[in-house]
Amino acid sequence: MKGIKLCMIVFVMVYCILPRVVVVVMHMHYHQHYGNL
């Protein structure tokens, strides 16, 4: 039961954090390519 709860917490953390990481990476990538225009 404890393992299932831990897995759920990890899943929620990944689900919440991953989109933010993707946005930050895309934002940095965008500025790296188009920031000098």
PDB file as gemmi writes it, atoms N, CA and C in Angstrom:
CRYST1    1.000    1.000    1.000  90.00  90.00  90.00 P 1                      
ATOM      1  N   MET A   1       0.844  -1.210   0.000  1.00  0.00           N  
ATOM      2  CA  MET A   1       0.000   0.000   0.000  1.00  0.00           C  
ATOM      3  C   MET A   1       0.879   1.259   0.000  1.00  0.00           C  
ATOM      4  N   LYS A   2       1.950   1.220   0.786  1.00  0.00           N  
ATOM      5  CA  LYS A   2       2.844   2.370   0.856  1.00  0.00           C  
ATOM      6  C   LYS A   2       3.531   2.607  -0.491  1.00  0.00           C  
ATOM      7  N   GLY A   3       3.903   1.514  -1.164  1.00  0.00           N  
ATOM      8  CA  GLY A   3       4.546   1.626  -2.475  1.00  0.00           C  
ATOM      9  C   GLY A   3       3.633   2.244  -3.516  1.00  0.00           C  
ATOM     10  N   ILE A   4       2.341   1.875  -3.460  1.00  0.00           N  
ATOM     11  CA  ILE A   4       1.362   2.424  -4.413  1.00  0.00           C  
ATOM     12  C   ILE A   4       1.205   3.925  -4.183  1.00  0.00           C  
ATOM     13  N   LYS A   5       1.148   4.330  -2.916  1.00  0.00           N  
ATOM     14  CA  LYS A   5       1.005   5.746  -2.584  1.00  0.00           C  
ATOM     15  C   LYS A   5       2.225   6.529  -3.064  1.00  0.00           C  
ATOM     16  N   LEU A   6       3.414   5.952  -2.882  1.00  0.00           N  
ATOM     17  CA  LEU A   6       4.648   6.594  -3.332  1.00  0.00           C  
ATOM     18  C   LEU A   6       4.650   6.755  -4.842  1.00  0.00           C  
ATOM     19  N   CYS A   7       4.200   5.717  -5.550  1.00  0.00           N  
ATOM     20  CA  CYS A   7       4.117   5.781  -7.013  1.00  0.00           C  
ATOM     21  C   CYS A   7       3.150   6.874  -7.462  1.00  0.00           C  
ATOM     22  N   MET A   8       2.034   7.003  -6.763  1.00  0.00           N  
ATOM     23  CA  MET A   8       1.050   8.040  -7.106  1.00  0.00           C  
ATOM     24  C   MET A   8       1.633   9.431  -6.897  1.00  0.00           C  
ATOM     25  N   ILE A   9       2.374   9.616  -5.788  1.00  0.00           N  
ATOM     26  CA  ILE A   9       3.000  10.911  -5.503  1.00  0.00           C  
ATOM     27  C   ILE A   9       4.014  11.254  -6.588  1.00  0.00           C  
ATOM     28  N   VAL A  10       4.845  10.274  -6.963  1.00  0.00           N  
ATOM     29  CA  VAL A  10       5.843  10.487  -8.019  1.00  0.00           C  
ATOM     30  C   VAL A  10       5.155  10.818  -9.336  1.00  0.00           C  
ATOM     31  N   PHE A  11       4.075  10.092  -9.650  1.00  0.00           N  
ATOM     32  CA  PHE A  11       3.336  10.320 -10.894  1.00  0.00           C  
ATOM     33  C   PHE A  11       2.766  11.732 -10.935  1.00  0.00           C  
ATOM     34  N   VAL A  12       2.192  12.186  -9.810  1.00  0.00           N  
ATOM     35  CA  VAL A  12       1.612  13.533  -9.734  1.00  0.00           C  
ATOM     36  C   VAL A  12       2.708  14.590  -9.868  1.00  0.00           C  
ATOM     37  N   MET A  13       3.846  14.364  -9.205  1.00  0.00           N  
ATOM     38  CA  MET A  13       4.958  15.317  -9.291  1.00  0.00           C  
ATOM     39  C   MET A  13       5.458  15.435 -10.721  1.00  0.00           C  
ATOM     40  N   VAL A  14       5.639  14.302 -11.387  1.00  0.00           N  
ATOM     41  CA  VAL A  14       6.096  14.295 -12.781  1.00  0.00           C  
ATOM     42  C   VAL A  14       5.074  14.988 -13.668  1.00  0.00           C  
ATOM     43  N   TYR A  15       3.791  14.684 -13.438  1.00  0.00           N  
ATOM     44  CA  TYR A  15       2.710  15.248 -14.256  1.00  0.00           C  
ATOM     45  C   TYR A  15       2.620  16.761 -14.080  1.00  0.00           C  
ATOM     46  N   CYS A  16       2.964  17.258 -12.881  1.00  0.00           N  
ATOM     47  CA  CYS A  16       2.903  18.702 -12.608  1.00  0.00           C  
ATOM     48  C   CYS A  16       4.162  19.426 -13.082  1.00  0.00           C  
ATOM     49  N   ILE A  17       5.330  18.780 -12.912  1.00  0.00           N  
ATOM     50  CA  ILE A  17       6.610  19.445 -13.178  1.00  0.00           C  
ATOM     51  C   ILE A  17       7.003  19.350 -14.645  1.00  0.00           C  
ATOM     52  N   LEU A  18       6.710  18.219 -15.287  1.00  0.00           N  
ATOM     53  CA  LEU A  18       7.166  17.977 -16.656  1.00  0.00           C  
ATOM     54  C   LEU A  18       6.713  19.050 -17.643  1.00  0.00           C  
ATOM     55  N   PRO A  19       5.432  19.483 -17.643  1.00  0.00           N  
ATOM     56  CA  PRO A  19       5.016  20.548 -18.566  1.00  0.00           C  
ATOM     57  C   PRO A  19       5.802  21.846 -18.368  1.00  0.00           C  
ATOM     58  N   ARG A  20       6.117  22.181 -17.118  1.00  0.00           N  
ATOM     59  CA  ARG A  20       6.883  23.401 -16.833  1.00  0.00           C  
ATOM     60  C   ARG A  20       8.292  23.289 -17.389  1.00  0.00           C  
ATOM     61  N   VAL A  21       8.898  22.104 -17.228  1.00  0.00           N  
ATOM     62  CA  VAL A  21      10.246  21.866 -17.754  1.00  0.00           C  
ATOM     63  C   VAL A  21      10.240  21.985 -19.273  1.00  0.00           C  
ATOM     64  N   VAL A  22       9.221  21.401 -19.908  1.00  0.00           N  
ATOM     65  CA  VAL A  22       9.098  21.461 -21.371  1.00  0.00           C  
ATOM     66  C   VAL A  22       8.952  22.912 -21.831  1.00  0.00           C  
ATOM     67  N   VAL A  23       8.131  23.693 -21.126  1.00  0.00           N  
ATOM     68  CA  VAL A  23       7.921  25.099 -21.474  1.00  0.00           C  
ATOM     69  C   VAL A  23       9.226  25.883 -21.339  1.00  0.00           C  
ATOM     70  N   VAL A  24       9.959  25.657 -20.252  1.00  0.00           N  
ATOM     71  CA  VAL A  24      11.230  26.358 -20.025  1.00  0.00           C  
ATOM     72  C   VAL A  24      12.243  25.997 -21.108  1.00  0.00           C  
ATOM     73  N   VAL A  25      12.337  24.709 -21.430  1.00  0.00           N  
ATOM     74  CA  VAL A  25      13.281  24.252 -22.458  1.00  0.00           C  
ATOM     75  C   VAL A  25      12.913  24.837 -23.818  1.00  0.00           C  
ATOM     76  N   MET A  26      11.632  24.822 -24.163  1.00  0.00           N  
ATOM     77  CA  MET A  26      11.183  25.382 -25.438  1.00  0.00           C  
ATOM     78  C   MET A  26      11.446  26.886 -25.483  1.00  0.00           C  
ATOM     79  N   HIS A  27      11.212  27.565 -24.353  1.00  0.00           N  
ATOM     80  CA  HIS A  27      11.422  29.006 -24.264  1.00  0.00           C  
ATOM     81  C   HIS A  27      12.899  29.344 -24.482  1.00  0.00           C  
ATOM     82  N   MET A  28      13.799  28.596 -23.832  1.00  0.00           N  
ATOM     83  CA  MET A  28      15.234  28.800 -23.995  1.00  0.00           C  
ATOM     84  C   MET A  28      15.650  28.504 -25.431  1.00  0.00           C  
ATOM     85  N   HIS A  29      15.122  27.434 -25.990  1.00  0.00           N  
ATOM     86  CA  HIS A  29      15.435  27.020 -27.358  1.00  0.00           C  
ATOM     87  C   HIS A  29      14.980  28.089 -28.345  1.00  0.00           C  
ATOM     88  N   TYR A  30      13.793  28.639 -28.111  1.00  0.00           N  
ATOM     89  CA  TYR A  30      13.229  29.687 -28.966  1.00  0.00           C  
ATOM     90  C   TYR A  30      14.122  30.928 -28.952  1.00  0.00           C  
ATOM     91  N   HIS A  31      14.533  31.355 -27.756  1.00  0.00           N  
ATOM     92  CA  HIS A  31      15.366  32.551 -27.644  1.00  0.00           C  
ATOM     93  C   HIS A  31      16.756  32.322 -28.219  1.00  0.00           C  
ATOM     94  N   GLN A  32      17.234  31.087 -28.133  1.00  0.00           N  
ATOM     95  CA  GLN A  32      18.550  30.765 -28.679  1.00  0.00           C  
ATOM     96  C   GLN A  32      18.545  30.922 -30.198  1.00  0.00           C  
ATOM     97  N   HIS A  33      17.419  30.621 -30.831  1.00  0.00           N  
ATOM     98  CA  HIS A  33      17.329  30.676 -32.290  1.00  0.00           C  
ATOM     99  C   HIS A  33      16.854  32.028 -32.804  1.00  0.00           C  
ATOM    100  N   TYR A  34      15.908  32.651 -32.107  1.00  0.00           N  
ATOM    101  CA  TYR A  34      15.248  33.848 -32.632  1.00  0.00           C  
ATOM    102  C   TYR A  34      15.535  35.108 -31.818  1.00  0.00           C  
ATOM    103  N   GLY A  35      16.391  34.995 -30.791  1.00  0.00           N  
ATOM    104  CA  GLY A  35      16.673  36.140 -29.932  1.00  0.00           C  
ATOM    105  C   GLY A  35      17.553  37.182 -30.604  1.00  0.00           C  
ATOM    106  N   ASN A  36      18.289  36.799 -31.659  1.00  0.00           N  
ATOM    107  CA  ASN A  36      19.237  37.717 -32.294  1.00  0.00           C  
ATOM    108  C   ASN A  36      18.650  38.414 -33.513  1.00  0.00           C  
ATOM    109  N   LEU A  37      17.354  38.247 -33.754  1.00  0.00           N  
ATOM    110  CA  LEU A  37      16.730  38.928 -34.890  1.00  0.00           C  
ATOM    111  C   LEU A  37      16.446  40.393 -34.541  1.00  0.00           C  
TER     112      LEU A  37                                                      
END                                                                             
